[in-house]
């Protein structure tokens, strides 16, 4: 396929062309999770790809068909609940929290981290606990009073290794406070998945939506050691790709959209503008203007957008139809 055909195929696979996702579980699986670090962006990304805006709260906390947890790249995602065992098996390869530099940076020792992991099945179940309640329960169980700061401050980095092991996920919010539950108590127990099979499943799904791609791109996207990604790509082989026929498409993607995150390593060829305009400091991923799969500008709340280069009339008409004027 030509580069243009590759991009159009990705637009189609992301449910950004004329076909919409039939339900939010299928959407979350197709995207490899809906990035949920910013709740409003997760909702906007889902709304854009479905005929009707999905009720994410209902899917998460009433139907329990989605689960919110730290997943790809160690960031919060909405995943299909039935796929969580696969993700946990693949994430079990992460060992960053056992390294001295990670432990030192986050103010914990290897002994403390081991004790936290060992205590989790006893302190967290199906009853939601706020972060402060969970911290208190861990401190009581481990008798490490000096864990109070690391457990309650910052963005919850100490809790991520627990999520990677399937010991913790988000529960329903309690007012303005987030809560946590044990996935096996909240969703139901599951049989362990073999690690290589789990990586291969996620790699194949990734290539189906974001491909063609190199193993290094999958490794970055997932946060997997590159040798494991290379081994997986050898096992599953190269997928068959074919062009798709879709209409010309103009979309305004929200901040942290899965499409944009998926092409960050390819911005020099996929974007018409500077990398810094899309991938900004402190990990912020801009809302972008997508034209047939190419990133042609950025936008913010309000009518004006910033285009990286002159666009043909049909693109300008499409943007005007979306209530946007170029600046």
ZADO-1210 file (C-alpha; in nm, 4 decimals, padded with zeros to 6 digits):
<atoms>
<atom x="00.0000" y="00.0000" z="00.0000" code="UNK" pos="1"/>
<atom x="00.1007" y="00.3605" z="-00.0477" code="UNK" pos="2"/>
<atom x="00.1482" y="00.5780" z="00.2636" code="UNK" pos="3"/>
<atom x="-00.1867" y="00.7449" z="00.1912" code="UNK" pos="4"/>
<atom x="-00.3589" y="00.4050" z="00.1749" code="UNK" pos="5"/>
<atom x="-00.2005" y="00.3046" z="00.5047" code="UNK" pos="6"/>
<atom x="-00.3380" y="00.6151" z="00.6739" code="UNK" pos="7"/>
<atom x="-00.6856" y="00.5679" z="00.5292" code="UNK" pos="8"/>
<atom x="-00.6846" y="00.2104" z="00.6515" code="UNK" pos="9"/>
<atom x="-00.5954" y="00.3287" z="01.0035" code="UNK" pos="10"/>
<atom x="-00.8761" y="00.5834" z="00.9933" code="UNK" pos="11"/>
<atom x="-01.1148" y="00.3022" z="00.9035" code="UNK" pos="12"/>
<atom x="-00.9849" y="00.0705" z="01.1751" code="UNK" pos="13"/>
<atom x="-01.0173" y="00.3475" z="01.4339" code="UNK" pos="14"/>
<atom x="-01.3875" y="00.3901" z="01.3515" code="UNK" pos="15"/>
<atom x="-01.3111" y="00.7453" z="01.2338" code="UNK" pos="16"/>
<atom x="-01.4572" y="00.7125" z="00.8821" code="UNK" pos="17"/>
<atom x="-01.8139" y="00.6198" z="00.7916" code="UNK" pos="18"/>
<atom x="-01.8302" y="00.2996" z="01.0003" code="UNK" pos="19"/>
<atom x="-01.9009" y="00.3459" z="01.3715" code="UNK" pos="20"/>
<atom x="-01.8322" y="00.1079" z="01.6595" code="UNK" pos="21"/>
<atom x="-02.1407" y="-00.1003" z="01.7460" code="UNK" pos="22"/>
<atom x="-02.0697" y="-00.0889" z="02.1199" code="UNK" pos="23"/>
<atom x="-01.8122" y="00.0510" z="02.3571" code="UNK" pos="24"/>
<atom x="-01.6572" y="-00.2861" z="02.4442" code="UNK" pos="25"/>
<atom x="-01.5748" y="-00.3550" z="02.0792" code="UNK" pos="26"/>
<atom x="-01.4391" y="-00.0011" z="02.0531" code="UNK" pos="27"/>
<atom x="-01.2135" y="-00.0393" z="02.3579" code="UNK" pos="28"/>
<atom x="-01.0790" y="-00.3686" z="02.2266" code="UNK" pos="29"/>
<atom x="-01.0154" y="-00.2312" z="01.8777" code="UNK" pos="30"/>
<atom x="-00.8229" y="00.0678" z="02.0155" code="UNK" pos="31"/>
<atom x="-00.6201" y="-00.1339" z="02.2635" code="UNK" pos="32"/>
<atom x="-00.7952" y="00.0577" z="02.5406" code="UNK" pos="33"/>
<atom x="-00.9387" y="00.4082" z="02.5546" code="UNK" pos="34"/>
<atom x="-00.6849" y="00.6466" z="02.7082" code="UNK" pos="35"/>
<atom x="-00.8510" y="00.7689" z="03.0299" code="UNK" pos="36"/>
<atom x="-00.5934" y="00.9857" z="03.2045" code="UNK" pos="37"/>
<atom x="-00.8306" y="01.2756" z="03.1278" code="UNK" pos="38"/>
<atom x="-01.1919" y="01.1598" z="03.1656" code="UNK" pos="39"/>
<atom x="-01.3355" y="01.4200" z="02.9289" code="UNK" pos="40"/>
<atom x="-01.0930" y="01.3137" z="02.6546" code="UNK" pos="41"/>
<atom x="-01.1906" y="00.9487" z="02.6980" code="UNK" pos="42"/>
<atom x="-01.5562" y="01.0403" z="02.6584" code="UNK" pos="43"/>
<atom x="-01.4829" y="01.2580" z="02.3553" code="UNK" pos="44"/>
<atom x="-01.2763" y="00.9830" z="02.1889" code="UNK" pos="45"/>
<atom x="-01.5598" y="00.7346" z="02.2379" code="UNK" pos="46"/>
<atom x="-01.8312" y="00.9798" z="02.1265" code="UNK" pos="47"/>
<atom x="-01.6427" y="01.0467" z="01.8037" code="UNK" pos="48"/>
<atom x="-01.6399" y="00.6788" z="01.7121" code="UNK" pos="49"/>
<atom x="-01.9955" y="00.5777" z="01.7991" code="UNK" pos="50"/>
<atom x="-02.3395" y="00.6659" z="01.6690" code="UNK" pos="51"/>
<atom x="-02.4602" y="00.7480" z="02.0198" code="UNK" pos="52"/>
<atom x="-02.2432" y="00.8771" z="02.3043" code="UNK" pos="53"/>
<atom x="-02.1786" y="00.5797" z="02.5336" code="UNK" pos="54"/>
<atom x="-02.2491" y="00.5908" z="02.9058" code="UNK" pos="55"/>
<atom x="-01.8995" y="00.5087" z="03.0261" code="UNK" pos="56"/>
<atom x="-01.9913" y="00.5282" z="03.3948" code="UNK" pos="57"/>
<atom x="-02.2643" y="00.2681" z="03.3438" code="UNK" pos="58"/>
<atom x="-02.0320" y="00.0393" z="03.1485" code="UNK" pos="59"/>
<atom x="-01.7673" y="00.0689" z="03.4189" code="UNK" pos="60"/>
<atom x="-01.9623" y="00.0525" z="03.7417" code="UNK" pos="61"/>
<atom x="-02.3082" y="-00.0909" z="03.6683" code="UNK" pos="62"/>
<atom x="-02.2652" y="-00.3333" z="03.3785" code="UNK" pos="63"/>
<atom x="-01.8942" y="-00.3841" z="03.4588" code="UNK" pos="64"/>
<atom x="-01.8200" y="-00.4548" z="03.0925" code="UNK" pos="65"/>
<atom x="-01.5325" y="-00.2048" z="03.1039" code="UNK" pos="66"/>
<atom x="-01.2597" y="-00.1708" z="03.3623" code="UNK" pos="67"/>
<atom x="-01.0478" y="00.1361" z="03.4350" code="UNK" pos="68"/>
<atom x="-00.6885" y="00.0579" z="03.5238" code="UNK" pos="69"/>
<atom x="-00.3251" y="00.1404" z="03.4502" code="UNK" pos="70"/>
<atom x="-00.2351" y="-00.0459" z="03.1324" code="UNK" pos="71"/>
<atom x="-00.0539" y="00.0573" z="02.8119" code="UNK" pos="72"/>
<atom x="00.2456" y="00.2814" z="02.8854" code="UNK" pos="73"/>
<atom x="00.1500" y="00.2701" z="03.2516" code="UNK" pos="74"/>
<atom x="-00.1346" y="00.5168" z="03.1934" code="UNK" pos="75"/>
<atom x="-00.5021" y="00.4875" z="03.2804" code="UNK" pos="76"/>
<atom x="-00.7157" y="00.3159" z="03.0164" code="UNK" pos="77"/>
<atom x="-01.0653" y="00.1790" z="02.9785" code="UNK" pos="78"/>
<atom x="-01.0325" y="-00.1870" z="02.8800" code="UNK" pos="79"/>
<atom x="-01.2897" y="-00.4577" z="02.8069" code="UNK" pos="80"/>
<atom x="-01.3365" y="-00.6296" z="03.1428" code="UNK" pos="81"/>
<atom x="-01.3175" y="-00.9739" z="02.9840" code="UNK" pos="82"/>
<atom x="-00.9755" y="-00.8864" z="02.8352" code="UNK" pos="83"/>
<atom x="-00.8175" y="-00.7880" z="03.1674" code="UNK" pos="84"/>
<atom x="-00.6584" y="-01.1337" z="03.2239" code="UNK" pos="85"/>
<atom x="-00.4771" y="-01.0969" z="02.8912" code="UNK" pos="86"/>
<atom x="-00.3483" y="-00.7523" z="02.9815" code="UNK" pos="87"/>
<atom x="-00.2395" y="-00.8664" z="03.3278" code="UNK" pos="88"/>
<atom x="-00.0453" y="-01.1579" z="03.1795" code="UNK" pos="89"/>
<atom x="00.1320" y="-00.9308" z="02.9304" code="UNK" pos="90"/>
<atom x="00.2024" y="-00.6635" z="03.1928" code="UNK" pos="91"/>
<atom x="00.3550" y="-00.9235" z="03.4248" code="UNK" pos="92"/>
<atom x="00.6769" y="-00.8786" z="03.2237" code="UNK" pos="93"/>
<atom x="00.7242" y="-00.5311" z="03.3704" code="UNK" pos="94"/>
<atom x="00.9808" y="-00.5254" z="03.6503" code="UNK" pos="95"/>
<atom x="01.0558" y="-00.1555" z="03.6797" code="UNK" pos="96"/>
<atom x="00.9316" y="-00.1405" z="04.0373" code="UNK" pos="97"/>
<atom x="01.2008" y="-00.3887" z="04.1399" code="UNK" pos="98"/>
<atom x="01.4801" y="-00.1611" z="04.0174" code="UNK" pos="99"/>
<atom x="01.6746" y="00.0591" z="04.2540" code="UNK" pos="100"/>
<atom x="01.6280" y="00.3785" z="04.0514" code="UNK" pos="101"/>
<atom x="01.2480" y="00.3434" z="04.0390" code="UNK" pos="102"/>
<atom x="01.2265" y="00.2619" z="04.4102" code="UNK" pos="103"/>
<atom x="01.4504" y="00.5526" z="04.5058" code="UNK" pos="104"/>
<atom x="01.2602" y="00.7996" z="04.2904" code="UNK" pos="105"/>
<atom x="00.9264" y="00.7032" z="04.4479" code="UNK" pos="106"/>
<atom x="01.0549" y="00.6846" z="04.8038" code="UNK" pos="107"/>
<atom x="01.0058" y="00.3146" z="04.8773" code="UNK" pos="108"/>
<atom x="01.2373" y="00.0220" z="04.9419" code="UNK" pos="109"/>
<atom x="01.2346" y="-00.3182" z="04.7749" code="UNK" pos="110"/>
<atom x="01.1173" y="-00.4725" z="05.1034" code="UNK" pos="111"/>
<atom x="00.8291" y="-00.2266" z="05.1311" code="UNK" pos="112"/>
<atom x="00.7197" y="-00.2891" z="04.7725" code="UNK" pos="113"/>
<atom x="00.7280" y="-00.6643" z="04.8297" code="UNK" pos="114"/>
<atom x="00.5200" y="-00.6239" z="05.1451" code="UNK" pos="115"/>
<atom x="00.2647" y="-00.4023" z="04.9687" code="UNK" pos="116"/>
<atom x="00.2163" y="-00.6580" z="04.6903" code="UNK" pos="117"/>
<atom x="00.1858" y="-00.9434" z="04.9417" code="UNK" pos="118"/>
<atom x="-00.0695" y="-00.7531" z="05.1508" code="UNK" pos="119"/>
<atom x="-00.3039" y="-00.6497" z="04.8695" code="UNK" pos="120"/>
<atom x="-00.5195" y="-00.9663" z="04.8518" code="UNK" pos="121"/>
<atom x="-00.5979" y="-00.9217" z="05.2222" code="UNK" pos="122"/>
<atom x="-00.6623" y="-00.5460" z="05.2280" code="UNK" pos="123"/>
<atom x="-00.8579" y="-00.4898" z="04.9056" code="UNK" pos="124"/>
<atom x="-01.1649" y="-00.6763" z="04.7867" code="UNK" pos="125"/>
<atom x="-01.4933" y="-00.5947" z="04.6195" code="UNK" pos="126"/>
<atom x="-01.5776" y="-00.3104" z="04.8577" code="UNK" pos="127"/>
<atom x="-01.4451" y="00.0178" z="04.7114" code="UNK" pos="128"/>
<atom x="-01.1808" y="00.2010" z="04.9128" code="UNK" pos="129"/>
<atom x="-01.0649" y="00.5566" z="04.8601" code="UNK" pos="130"/>
<atom x="-00.6954" y="00.6157" z="04.8151" code="UNK" pos="131"/>
<atom x="-00.6630" y="00.7302" z="05.1751" code="UNK" pos="132"/>
<atom x="-00.8554" y="00.4273" z="05.3037" code="UNK" pos="133"/>
<atom x="-00.6426" y="00.1940" z="05.0944" code="UNK" pos="134"/>
<atom x="-00.3236" y="00.3590" z="05.2175" code="UNK" pos="135"/>
<atom x="-00.4364" y="00.3185" z="05.5782" code="UNK" pos="136"/>
<atom x="-00.5193" y="-00.0479" z="05.5210" code="UNK" pos="137"/>
<atom x="-00.1794" y="-00.1134" z="05.3599" code="UNK" pos="138"/>
<atom x="00.0058" y="00.0634" z="05.6413" code="UNK" pos="139"/>
<atom x="-00.1838" y="-00.1369" z="05.9024" code="UNK" pos="140"/>
<atom x="-00.1122" y="-00.4656" z="05.7221" code="UNK" pos="141"/>
<atom x="00.2559" y="-00.3979" z="05.6490" code="UNK" pos="142"/>
<atom x="00.3380" y="-00.1861" z="05.9566" code="UNK" pos="143"/>
<atom x="00.5314" y="00.0508" z="05.7326" code="UNK" pos="144"/>
<atom x="00.4142" y="00.3859" z="05.8681" code="UNK" pos="145"/>
<atom x="00.6579" y="00.5713" z="05.6391" code="UNK" pos="146"/>
<atom x="00.4569" y="00.4547" z="05.3355" code="UNK" pos="147"/>
<atom x="00.1871" y="00.7150" z="05.4021" code="UNK" pos="148"/>
<atom x="00.3542" y="00.9820" z="05.1896" code="UNK" pos="149"/>
<atom x="00.4339" y="00.7661" z="04.8849" code="UNK" pos="150"/>
<atom x="00.0866" y="00.6084" z="04.8906" code="UNK" pos="151"/>
<atom x="-00.1150" y="00.9287" z="04.9216" code="UNK" pos="152"/>
<atom x="00.0878" y="01.1858" z="04.7287" code="UNK" pos="153"/>
<atom x="00.1473" y="01.2350" z="04.3564" code="UNK" pos="154"/>
<atom x="-00.0334" y="01.0467" z="04.0804" code="UNK" pos="155"/>
<atom x="-00.0435" y="00.7030" z="04.2382" code="UNK" pos="156"/>
<atom x="00.2789" y="00.5605" z="04.0947" code="UNK" pos="157"/>
<atom x="00.3119" y="00.3162" z="04.3863" code="UNK" pos="158"/>
<atom x="-00.0253" y="00.1655" z="04.2930" code="UNK" pos="159"/>
<atom x="00.0627" y="00.0969" z="03.9293" code="UNK" pos="160"/>
<atom x="00.2610" y="-00.2236" z="03.9937" code="UNK" pos="161"/>
<atom x="-00.0469" y="-00.3558" z="04.1762" code="UNK" pos="162"/>
<atom x="-00.2633" y="-00.2849" z="03.8718" code="UNK" pos="163"/>
<atom x="-00.0101" y="-00.4557" z="03.6448" code="UNK" pos="164"/>
<atom x="-00.0485" y="-00.7708" z="03.8580" code="UNK" pos="165"/>
<atom x="-00.4274" y="-00.7611" z="03.8491" code="UNK" pos="166"/>
<atom x="-00.4526" y="-00.6723" z="04.2186" code="UNK" pos="167"/>
<atom x="-00.6178" y="-00.3325" z="04.1800" code="UNK" pos="168"/>
<atom x="-00.8453" y="-00.1361" z="03.9445" code="UNK" pos="169"/>
<atom x="-01.0744" y="00.1648" z="03.9717" code="UNK" pos="170"/>
<atom x="-01.4011" y="00.1408" z="04.1582" code="UNK" pos="171"/>
<atom x="-01.6964" y="00.3799" z="04.1377" code="UNK" pos="172"/>
<atom x="-01.6121" y="00.7368" z="04.2442" code="UNK" pos="173"/>
<atom x="-01.7234" y="00.8467" z="04.5883" code="UNK" pos="174"/>
<atom x="-01.8075" y="01.2097" z="04.5415" code="UNK" pos="175"/>
<atom x="-01.4863" y="01.3695" z="04.4155" code="UNK" pos="176"/>
<atom x="-01.2712" y="01.0854" z="04.5447" code="UNK" pos="177"/>
<atom x="-01.1524" y="00.7943" z="04.3310" code="UNK" pos="178"/>
<atom x="-01.1860" y="00.4461" z="04.4743" code="UNK" pos="179"/>
<atom x="-01.0179" y="00.1114" z="04.4138" code="UNK" pos="180"/>
<atom x="-01.1350" y="-00.2496" z="04.4137" code="UNK" pos="181"/>
<atom x="-00.9753" y="-00.5896" z="04.3600" code="UNK" pos="182"/>
<atom x="-01.0500" y="-00.6945" z="03.9994" code="UNK" pos="183"/>
<atom x="-01.1134" y="-01.0600" z="04.0829" code="UNK" pos="184"/>
<atom x="-01.3692" y="-00.9618" z="04.3471" code="UNK" pos="185"/>
<atom x="-01.5221" y="-00.6867" z="04.1329" code="UNK" pos="186"/>
<atom x="-01.5329" y="-00.8657" z="03.7968" code="UNK" pos="187"/>
<atom x="-01.5068" y="-01.2321" z="03.8891" code="UNK" pos="188"/>
<atom x="-01.2070" y="-01.4618" z="03.9135" code="UNK" pos="189"/>
<atom x="-01.0193" y="-01.5807" z="03.6053" code="UNK" pos="190"/>
<atom x="-00.7760" y="-01.8465" z="03.4978" code="UNK" pos="191"/>
<atom x="-00.4192" y="-01.7228" z="03.4368" code="UNK" pos="192"/>
<atom x="-00.3247" y="-01.6568" z="03.0737" code="UNK" pos="193"/>
<atom x="00.0109" y="-01.7706" z="02.9394" code="UNK" pos="194"/>
<atom x="00.2417" y="-01.4706" z="02.9030" code="UNK" pos="195"/>
<atom x="00.3603" y="-01.5220" z="02.5450" code="UNK" pos="196"/>
<atom x="00.0044" y="-01.5926" z="02.4287" code="UNK" pos="197"/>
<atom x="-00.1120" y="-01.2705" z="02.5951" code="UNK" pos="198"/>
<atom x="00.1622" y="-01.0607" z="02.4327" code="UNK" pos="199"/>
<atom x="00.0891" y="-01.2184" z="02.0940" code="UNK" pos="200"/>
<atom x="-00.2829" y="-01.1456" z="02.1262" code="UNK" pos="201"/>
<atom x="-00.2219" y="-00.7790" z="02.2085" code="UNK" pos="202"/>
<atom x="00.0457" y="-00.7458" z="01.9399" code="UNK" pos="203"/>
<atom x="-00.1886" y="-00.8890" z="01.6754" code="UNK" pos="204"/>
<atom x="-00.4691" y="-00.6565" z="01.7874" code="UNK" pos="205"/>
<atom x="-00.2279" y="-00.3625" z="01.7787" code="UNK" pos="206"/>
<atom x="-00.1129" y="-00.4427" z="01.4252" code="UNK" pos="207"/>
<atom x="-00.4726" y="-00.4815" z="01.3150" code="UNK" pos="208"/>
<atom x="-00.5522" y="-00.1238" z="01.4185" code="UNK" pos="209"/>
<atom x="-00.2236" y="00.0683" z="01.4188" code="UNK" pos="210"/>
<atom x="-00.0190" y="-00.1297" z="01.1651" code="UNK" pos="211"/>
<atom x="00.1869" y="-00.1612" z="00.9644" code="UNK" pos="212"/>
<atom x="00.4369" y="-00.1024" z="01.2435" code="UNK" pos="213"/>
<atom x="00.7751" y="-00.2193" z="01.3668" code="UNK" pos="214"/>
<atom x="00.8225" y="-00.4145" z="01.6923" code="UNK" pos="215"/>
<atom x="00.9842" y="-00.1083" z="01.8501" code="UNK" pos="216"/>
<atom x="00.6650" y="00.0890" z="01.7959" code="UNK" pos="217"/>
<atom x="00.4568" y="-00.1766" z="01.9667" code="UNK" pos="218"/>
<atom x="00.7092" y="-00.1911" z="02.2518" code="UNK" pos="219"/>
<atom x="00.6778" y="00.1850" z="02.3062" code="UNK" pos="220"/>
<atom x="00.2995" y="00.1859" z="02.2710" code="UNK" pos="221"/>
<atom x="00.2532" y="-00.0942" z="02.5243" code="UNK" pos="222"/>
<atom x="00.5598" y="-00.0360" z="02.7462" code="UNK" pos="223"/>
<atom x="00.7150" y="-00.3729" z="02.6713" code="UNK" pos="224"/>
<atom x="01.0803" y="-00.4661" z="02.6587" code="UNK" pos="225"/>
<atom x="01.1812" y="-00.4449" z="02.2894" code="UNK" pos="226"/>
<atom x="01.3232" y="-00.8001" z="02.2730" code="UNK" pos="227"/>
<atom x="00.9863" y="-00.9372" z="02.3831" code="UNK" pos="228"/>
<atom x="00.8115" y="-00.7353" z="02.1129" code="UNK" pos="229"/>
<atom x="01.0520" y="-00.8633" z="01.8473" code="UNK" pos="230"/>
<atom x="00.9988" y="-01.2226" z="01.9582" code="UNK" pos="231"/>
<atom x="00.6222" y="-01.1777" z="01.9470" code="UNK" pos="232"/>
<atom x="00.6298" y="-01.0295" z="01.5963" code="UNK" pos="233"/>
<atom x="00.8316" y="-01.3307" z="01.4798" code="UNK" pos="234"/>
<atom x="00.5784" y="-01.5693" z="01.6308" code="UNK" pos="235"/>
<atom x="00.2676" y="-01.4051" z="01.4849" code="UNK" pos="236"/>
<atom x="00.4183" y="-01.3165" z="01.1467" code="UNK" pos="237"/>
<atom x="00.3323" y="-01.0198" z="00.9234" code="UNK" pos="238"/>
<atom x="-00.0413" y="-00.9576" z="00.8792" code="UNK" pos="239"/>
<atom x="-00.1967" y="-00.9224" z="00.5370" code="UNK" pos="240"/>
<atom x="-00.2922" y="-00.5603" z="00.4729" code="UNK" pos="241"/>
<atom x="-00.5155" y="-00.4327" z="00.1956" code="UNK" pos="242"/>
<atom x="-00.6426" y="-00.0860" z="00.1041" code="UNK" pos="243"/>
<atom x="-00.9939" y="00.0127" z="00.2099" code="UNK" pos="244"/>
<atom x="-01.2356" y="00.2433" z="00.0333" code="UNK" pos="245"/>
<atom x="-01.3562" y="00.5228" z="00.2592" code="UNK" pos="246"/>
<atom x="-01.4751" y="00.8772" z="00.1901" code="UNK" pos="247"/>
<atom x="-01.2465" y="01.1752" z="00.2463" code="UNK" pos="248"/>
<atom x="-01.2494" y="01.2345" z="00.6206" code="UNK" pos="249"/>
<atom x="-01.1892" y="01.5371" z="00.8420" code="UNK" pos="250"/>
<atom x="-01.2009" y="01.4803" z="01.2181" code="UNK" pos="251"/>
<atom x="-01.1205" y="01.6852" z="01.5263" code="UNK" pos="252"/>
<atom x="-00.9529" y="01.4424" z="01.7637" code="UNK" pos="253"/>
<atom x="-00.9499" y="01.5248" z="02.1369" code="UNK" pos="254"/>
<atom x="-00.6402" y="01.5495" z="02.3516" code="UNK" pos="255"/>
<atom x="-00.4768" y="01.2101" z="02.4151" code="UNK" pos="256"/>
<atom x="-00.6724" y="01.0469" z="02.1350" code="UNK" pos="257"/>
<atom x="-00.5631" y="00.6842" z="02.0758" code="UNK" pos="258"/>
<atom x="-00.4992" y="00.7551" z="01.7060" code="UNK" pos="259"/>
<atom x="-00.2546" y="01.0359" z="01.7845" code="UNK" pos="260"/>
<atom x="-00.0766" y="00.8400" z="02.0571" code="UNK" pos="261"/>
<atom x="-00.0416" y="00.5471" z="01.8190" code="UNK" pos="262"/>
<atom x="00.1530" y="00.7484" z="01.5603" code="UNK" pos="263"/>
<atom x="00.3834" y="00.9463" z="01.7907" code="UNK" pos="264"/>
<atom x="00.6913" y="00.7647" z="01.6610" code="UNK" pos="265"/>
<atom x="00.5867" y="00.8486" z="01.3057" code="UNK" pos="266"/>
<atom x="00.5046" y="01.2188" z="01.3458" code="UNK" pos="267"/>
<atom x="00.7755" y="01.3266" z="01.1035" code="UNK" pos="268"/>
<atom x="00.5867" y="01.1495" z="00.8228" code="UNK" pos="269"/>
<atom x="00.2288" y="01.1508" z="00.9542" code="UNK" pos="270"/>
<atom x="00.2115" y="01.5146" z="01.0668" code="UNK" pos="271"/>
<atom x="00.2567" y="01.8246" z="00.8516" code="UNK" pos="272"/>
<atom x="00.3642" y="02.0337" z="01.1477" code="UNK" pos="273"/>
<atom x="00.6337" y="02.0314" z="01.4157" code="UNK" pos="274"/>
<atom x="00.6436" y="01.7476" z="01.6652" code="UNK" pos="275"/>
<atom x="00.6317" y="01.9956" z="01.9541" code="UNK" pos="276"/>
<atom x="00.2880" y="02.1142" z="01.8436" code="UNK" pos="277"/>
<atom x="00.1431" y="01.7655" z="01.8866" code="UNK" pos="278"/>
<atom x="00.3549" y="01.6062" z="02.1603" code="UNK" pos="279"/>
<atom x="00.3981" y="01.8821" z="02.4138" code="UNK" pos="280"/>
<atom x="00.5918" y="01.9107" z="02.7434" code="UNK" pos="281"/>
<atom x="00.4883" y="01.7050" z="03.0489" code="UNK" pos="282"/>
<atom x="00.3419" y="01.4361" z="02.8249" code="UNK" pos="283"/>
<atom x="00.0502" y="01.6448" z="02.6957" code="UNK" pos="284"/>
<atom x="-00.0876" y="01.5223" z="02.3614" code="UNK" pos="285"/>
<atom x="-00.2685" y="01.7994" z="02.1741" code="UNK" pos="286"/>
<atom x="-00.6146" y="01.7874" z="02.0197" code="UNK" pos="287"/>
<atom x="-00.5449" y="01.7585" z="01.6469" code="UNK" pos="288"/>
<atom x="-00.7061" y="01.8115" z="01.3075" code="UNK" pos="289"/>
<atom x="-00.7021" y="01.4834" z="01.1148" code="UNK" pos="290"/>
<atom x="-00.7422" y="01.4863" z="00.7356" code="UNK" pos="291"/>
<atom x="-00.7491" y="01.1411" z="00.5773" code="UNK" pos="292"/>
<atom x="-00.5252" y="01.0139" z="00.8526" code="UNK" pos="293"/>
<atom x="-00.2699" y="01.2976" z="00.8411" code="UNK" pos="294"/>
<atom x="-00.2324" y="01.5405" z="01.1313" code="UNK" pos="295"/>
<atom x="-00.2789" y="01.8795" z="00.9648" code="UNK" pos="296"/>
<atom x="-00.3274" y="02.1083" z="01.2637" code="UNK" pos="297"/>
<atom x="-00.4255" y="02.1521" z="01.6269" code="UNK" pos="298"/>
<atom x="-00.7284" y="02.2976" z="01.7972" code="UNK" pos="299"/>
<atom x="-00.8454" y="02.4205" z="02.1341" code="UNK" pos="300"/>
<atom x="-01.1900" y="02.5103" z="02.2737" code="UNK" pos="301"/>
<atom x="-01.3346" y="02.7919" z="02.0652" code="UNK" pos="302"/>
<atom x="-01.4019" y="02.8395" z="01.6955" code="UNK" pos="303"/>
<atom x="-01.0458" y="02.8870" z="01.5704" code="UNK" pos="304"/>
<atom x="-00.8008" y="02.6149" z="01.4774" code="UNK" pos="305"/>
<atom x="-00.4356" y="02.6249" z="01.3753" code="UNK" pos="306"/>
<atom x="-00.3571" y="02.4545" z="01.0452" code="UNK" pos="307"/>
<atom x="00.0011" y="02.3585" z="00.9695" code="UNK" pos="308"/>
<atom x="-00.0334" y="02.4353" z="00.5976" code="UNK" pos="309"/>
<atom x="-00.2844" y="02.5554" z="00.3380" code="UNK" pos="310"/>
<atom x="-00.5736" y="02.3125" z="00.2907" code="UNK" pos="311"/>
<atom x="-00.7964" y="02.2481" z="-00.0129" code="UNK" pos="312"/>
<atom x="-01.1478" y="02.3878" z="-00.0254" code="UNK" pos="313"/>
<atom x="-01.3169" y="02.0606" z="00.0694" code="UNK" pos="314"/>
<atom x="-01.1205" y="02.0478" z="00.3946" code="UNK" pos="315"/>
<atom x="-01.2073" y="02.4084" z="00.4769" code="UNK" pos="316"/>
<atom x="-01.5737" y="02.3407" z="00.4062" code="UNK" pos="317"/>
<atom x="-01.5653" y="02.0366" z="00.6299" code="UNK" pos="318"/>
<atom x="-01.4049" y="02.2391" z="00.9094" code="UNK" pos="319"/>
<atom x="-01.6635" y="02.5118" z="00.8673" code="UNK" pos="320"/>
<atom x="-01.9308" y="02.2451" z="00.9001" code="UNK" pos="321"/>
<atom x="-01.7727" y="02.1483" z="01.2305" code="UNK" pos="322"/>
<atom x="-01.7961" y="02.5116" z="01.3437" code="UNK" pos="323"/>
<atom x="-01.4262" y="02.5830" z="01.3031" code="UNK" pos="324"/>
<atom x="-01.2330" y="02.8633" z="01.1353" code="UNK" pos="325"/>
<atom x="-00.8631" y="02.8368" z="01.0547" code="UNK" pos="326"/>
<atom x="-00.6187" y="03.0856" z="01.2027" code="UNK" pos="327"/>
</atoms>
